[in-house]
Amino acid sequence: MEKDFEGWNKKKQHLNKEKSLYDFFYDEREVWWCSVGINVGVETDGKNEHFERPVLVVKKFNGLMFWGLPLTSKEKKGEHYLKVSHNTGISYAMLSQMRVFSSKRMLRKLGVISEKSFKEVLVKISKYVEPG
């Protein structure tokens, strides 16, 4: 399947021109549809006209950026994935795809994961990034 890098480049340029909202309100544990784009190799891509995918806010640094975990609705098993519950259903966090996101990529709030699921995510991430 051919990736639409040109379409994503146009969308990315538009997102970058958007005014930064210093008072943009979002919080950890929330799941947002984000424009993650078209990426290289096995990096996870977004879908549809906004190149979007649900992303869990793991660590908010400020109103402009956060660490996020892309989510998938397809059942995934193994050390690189974690099943999470949120108010709209079940998703699978892709631990190997965690990265920094600009809040400019956030499109609309999807929901919030449970406190229990969020604690499991934090424990799994801390073990996941341990050396060796």
Backbone torsions as a table, in degrees:
resi	resn	phi	psi	omega
1	MET	NA	133.9	-179.4
2	GLU	-79.4	130.9	178.6
3	LYS	-87.0	140.6	-177.5
4	ASP	-90.0	68.8	-179.6
5	PHE	-64.1	-37.1	-179.9
6	GLU	-65.3	-43.4	178.4
7	GLY	-62.9	-41.6	178.8
8	TRP	-66.5	-40.0	179.7
9	ASN	-59.8	-41.6	177.5
10	LYS	-63.6	-44.8	179.9
11	LYS	-64.1	-42.8	-179.2
12	LYS	-62.7	-40.7	177.6
13	GLN	-63.2	-39.6	177.8
14	HIS	-64.5	-45.5	178.9
15	LEU	-60.0	-41.8	-177.9
16	ASN	-65.1	-30.9	180.0
17	LYS	-76.2	-19.0	-179.2
18	GLU	-59.5	143.5	177.9
19	LYS	-66.3	136.3	176.8
20	SER	-72.3	134.2	-179.9
21	LEU	-102.0	97.1	-178.1
22	TYR	-65.8	-22.8	179.6
23	ASP	-100.1	15.3	179.9
24	PHE	-60.8	127.0	-174.2
25	PHE	-104.1	117.0	171.1
26	TYR	-150.9	165.0	-175.0
27	ASP	-143.5	164.0	174.3
28	GLU	-62.2	150.5	-177.6
29	ARG	85.3	-13.3	-179.0
30	GLU	-81.4	150.7	175.9
31	VAL	-112.7	125.7	-178.5
32	TRP	-124.7	144.5	166.4
33	TRP	-74.2	124.7	-178.1
34	CYS	-127.2	146.8	173.1
35	SER	-78.4	93.0	-178.6
36	VAL	-87.6	-19.2	173.3
37	GLY	90.2	-170.2	173.7
38	ILE	-105.2	126.6	-171.7
39	ASN	-120.4	179.8	-172.2
40	VAL	-95.1	139.7	174.3
41	GLY	57.8	-126.1	-175.5
42	VAL	-89.8	2.6	175.3
43	GLU	-62.4	137.8	-174.8
44	THR	-67.0	139.1	-179.7
45	ASP	-102.8	161.0	170.1
46	GLY	-90.7	176.1	-177.6
47	LYS	-130.9	166.0	173.7
48	ASN	69.3	-171.1	-173.1
49	GLU	-66.2	-24.6	179.4
50	HIS	-99.2	5.5	179.7
51	PHE	51.5	51.7	-169.4
52	GLU	-104.9	158.9	178.0
53	ARG	-157.6	148.8	174.7
54	PRO	-69.3	140.0	-178.6
55	VAL	-134.8	132.2	176.3
56	LEU	-87.6	127.6	175.4
57	VAL	-78.2	111.9	-178.1
58	VAL	-92.0	-46.4	-177.9
59	LYS	-143.0	115.7	177.2
60	LYS	-87.9	122.9	178.2
61	PHE	-88.5	-38.9	176.8
62	ASN	-168.6	-167.9	-179.5
63	GLY	-71.7	-6.3	-173.9
64	LEU	-108.5	-21.1	-178.2
65	MET	-153.4	155.8	-178.6
66	PHE	-154.7	159.3	167.6
67	TRP	-84.0	133.5	-179.6
68	GLY	-134.7	152.5	175.9
69	LEU	-113.5	115.0	174.2
70	PRO	-62.1	145.2	-179.1
71	LEU	-116.6	156.5	172.9
72	THR	-134.1	150.1	176.6
73	SER	-88.9	-12.9	178.6
74	LYS	-76.0	133.1	-179.4
75	GLU	-62.3	126.4	179.3
76	LYS	-129.4	140.1	178.8
77	LYS	-126.1	158.5	177.9
78	GLY	118.9	175.4	-173.6
79	GLU	-67.9	-17.2	-176.9
80	HIS	-91.8	2.7	-176.0
81	TYR	-133.6	154.5	176.8
82	LEU	-144.1	127.3	178.1
83	LYS	-73.7	129.9	179.2
84	VAL	-128.8	145.7	177.3
85	SER	-104.3	137.7	172.8
86	HIS	-139.6	175.7	-171.5
87	ASN	-69.2	-6.6	175.8
88	THR	-112.3	6.8	176.3
89	GLY	140.4	-148.5	-177.5
90	ILE	-116.4	139.3	173.9
91	SER	-136.8	171.7	177.9
92	TYR	-123.5	118.7	179.1
93	ALA	-77.2	132.8	179.7
94	MET	-96.5	91.2	-173.2
95	LEU	-58.9	-36.9	-177.5
96	SER	-72.1	-8.0	-177.5
97	GLN	-106.5	8.3	-179.6
98	MET	-60.4	139.2	-178.6
99	ARG	-161.1	174.5	175.2
100	VAL	-83.3	136.6	176.5
101	PHE	-123.8	146.0	169.2
102	SER	-83.1	143.3	176.9
103	SER	-66.6	-14.3	175.2
104	LYS	-63.0	-21.9	179.6
105	ARG	-79.2	-15.0	-175.5
106	MET	-72.6	128.7	-177.4
107	LEU	-104.3	-51.7	-178.7
108	ARG	-161.5	146.9	-178.9
109	LYS	-76.4	133.0	179.0
110	LEU	-97.4	-39.5	-177.3
111	GLY	172.0	-162.6	-179.4
112	VAL	-137.3	136.8	175.7
113	ILE	-85.0	158.7	-178.8
114	SER	-65.9	156.1	177.3
115	GLU	-60.2	-38.5	179.4
116	LYS	-62.0	-47.6	178.8
117	SER	-62.7	-39.1	-179.2
118	PHE	-64.9	-40.8	176.8
119	LYS	-62.4	-39.1	177.3
120	GLU	-63.7	-39.6	177.3
121	VAL	-61.1	-47.7	-178.2
122	LEU	-62.5	-41.5	178.2
123	VAL	-64.5	-45.0	-178.4
124	LYS	-64.5	-41.3	177.9
125	ILE	-62.7	-44.4	-177.8
126	SER	-63.0	-38.8	176.5
127	LYS	-71.7	-34.9	-176.7
128	TYR	-64.7	-37.2	-175.7
129	VAL	-92.3	-0.3	176.8
130	GLU	-63.6	138.7	178.0
131	PRO	-64.6	152.1	170.7
132	GLY	78.8	NA	NA
